[in-house]
């Protein structure tokens, strides 16, 4: 069994009521179990956000390294995108 430590936290009445509701509803056996699940979810989301931020920074640096921006004619860009989309759709059909 993992090393368990007891901590005290201050929650709003609404938060406490929510915890009690999910326990009474059978989603969790105890309020502690519900809080541990919330912490696991929070940790997972934090890790995912960190990875997304890392990828965004990498893309930013790749973009900067690719050289100066040049003007783009949007109508031509849309035509190229539509042509790629049609080719892709034809391959999957």
Helices and strands as residue ranges (DSSP letters): H 13-24, H 31-65, H 74-92
